[in-house]
């Protein structure tokens, strides 16, 4: 099973930027899908972004502002977040699942999760 750990969260002003990092370990990393989800207080876990060498998918709410990238050699997944808005405030999680059929935007289909990193956007 792939294990993931997030880092890079913090407190920024509206319009600012942050870069989140997800460090992965495990022998099956190359055959895994790694995604970012977020959860704000009182809300469910929301899909943010995922990708591979063949595709990249973003939630409509972050498209054009966030960039997902993956370095298979380093086993690292990055999420560059630009032009942050108040509604981006949440705990951000990195998640992994085996490659296969299914909807990669559904949180309950992932079987490995990090502890989360807090992103707070203030005005």
C-alpha positions as CSV (number, residue, x, y, z in Angstrom):
1,X,0.0,0.0,0.0
2,X,1.2,3.5,-0.9
3,X,1.7,5.8,2.0
4,X,1.4,9.6,1.6
5,X,2.3,12.6,3.7
6,X,1.3,16.2,3.0
7,X,3.2,19.4,3.9
8,X,3.3,23.0,2.9
9,X,0.1,24.4,4.3
10,X,0.0,27.8,5.9
11,X,-1.8,31.1,6.3
12,X,-1.9,33.5,3.3
13,X,-3.9,36.5,2.2
14,X,-6.4,36.5,-0.6
15,X,-4.6,36.4,-3.9
16,X,-1.5,34.8,-2.4
17,X,0.1,31.5,-3.3
18,X,1.1,28.3,-1.6
19,X,2.7,25.1,-2.8
20,X,1.7,21.8,-1.2
21,X,3.8,18.7,-1.4
22,X,2.8,15.1,-1.0
23,X,5.6,12.6,-0.4
24,X,4.7,9.0,-1.3
25,X,6.3,5.8,-0.4
26,X,5.7,2.2,-1.4
27,X,6.5,-0.3,-4.1
28,X,3.3,0.3,-6.0
29,X,3.6,4.0,-6.4
30,X,4.0,3.9,-10.2
31,X,0.7,2.0,-10.4
32,X,-1.2,4.4,-8.2
33,X,-3.3,7.4,-8.7
34,X,-2.6,10.2,-6.3
35,X,-5.1,13.0,-5.8
36,X,-5.8,16.1,-3.6
37,X,-8.9,16.5,-1.6
38,X,-9.9,19.2,0.9
39,X,-12.4,19.5,3.7
40,X,-13.6,22.8,5.2
41,X,-15.3,22.9,8.6
42,X,-18.9,21.6,8.4
43,X,-18.4,20.3,4.9
44,X,-17.7,17.0,3.2
45,X,-14.5,16.0,1.6
46,X,-14.2,17.8,-1.8
47,X,-12.1,16.7,-4.8
48,X,-9.4,19.2,-5.9
49,X,-7.1,17.7,-8.4
50,X,-5.5,14.5,-9.7
51,X,-3.4,13.4,-12.6
52,X,-0.8,11.2,-14.2
53,X,1.5,11.3,-17.1
54,X,-1.5,11.0,-19.4
55,X,-4.1,13.2,-17.8
56,X,-4.7,16.0,-15.4
57,X,-8.1,16.8,-13.9
58,X,-9.2,19.7,-11.7
59,X,-12.3,20.7,-9.9
60,X,-14.1,23.5,-11.6
61,X,-13.6,25.7,-8.5
62,X,-9.8,25.6,-8.8
63,X,-9.3,25.3,-12.6
64,X,-6.9,28.0,-13.8
65,X,-5.5,28.7,-10.4
66,X,-4.1,25.4,-9.2
67,X,-1.5,23.2,-10.9
68,X,-1.0,19.5,-10.2
69,X,2.3,17.9,-11.0
70,X,3.9,14.5,-10.3
71,X,7.5,13.4,-10.1
72,X,7.6,9.6,-10.3
73,X,11.4,9.5,-9.7
74,X,11.1,11.5,-6.4
75,X,7.7,10.0,-5.6
76,X,6.4,13.5,-5.0
77,X,3.2,15.2,-6.0
78,X,2.9,18.9,-5.9
79,X,-0.1,21.2,-5.9
80,X,0.8,24.8,-6.8
81,X,-2.0,27.0,-5.6
82,X,-2.2,30.6,-7.0
83,X,-4.7,33.4,-6.5
84,X,-6.1,31.8,-3.3
85,X,-9.5,32.8,-2.2
86,X,-11.4,32.7,1.1
87,X,-13.3,29.6,-0.1
88,X,-10.0,27.7,-0.5
89,X,-9.6,27.6,3.3
90,X,-9.6,23.9,4.3
91,X,-7.5,21.0,5.4
92,X,-5.9,19.6,2.3
93,X,-5.3,15.8,2.0
94,X,-3.2,13.7,-0.3
95,X,-4.8,10.4,-1.2
96,X,-3.7,7.3,-3.2
97,X,-5.5,4.4,-4.8
98,X,-4.5,1.7,-7.4
99,X,-4.9,2.5,-11.1
100,X,-8.1,1.1,-12.4
101,X,-11.7,1.7,-13.4
102,X,-13.7,4.1,-11.4
103,X,-14.2,7.8,-10.7
104,X,-11.0,9.3,-9.4
105,X,-12.9,12.2,-7.9
106,X,-14.7,10.2,-5.3
107,X,-13.0,10.3,-1.9
108,X,-14.3,7.0,-0.6
109,X,-12.6,5.1,-3.5
110,X,-9.1,6.0,-2.1
111,X,-7.6,3.7,0.5
112,X,-4.5,5.6,1.6
113,X,-4.7,9.1,3.1
114,X,-2.3,11.5,4.7
115,X,-2.9,13.4,7.9
116,X,-3.8,16.6,6.1
117,X,-2.2,20.1,6.1
118,X,-4.1,23.3,6.9
119,X,-4.5,26.1,4.4
120,X,-6.0,29.3,5.7
121,X,-6.8,32.2,3.4
122,X,-7.6,35.5,5.1
123,X,-8.6,39.0,3.9
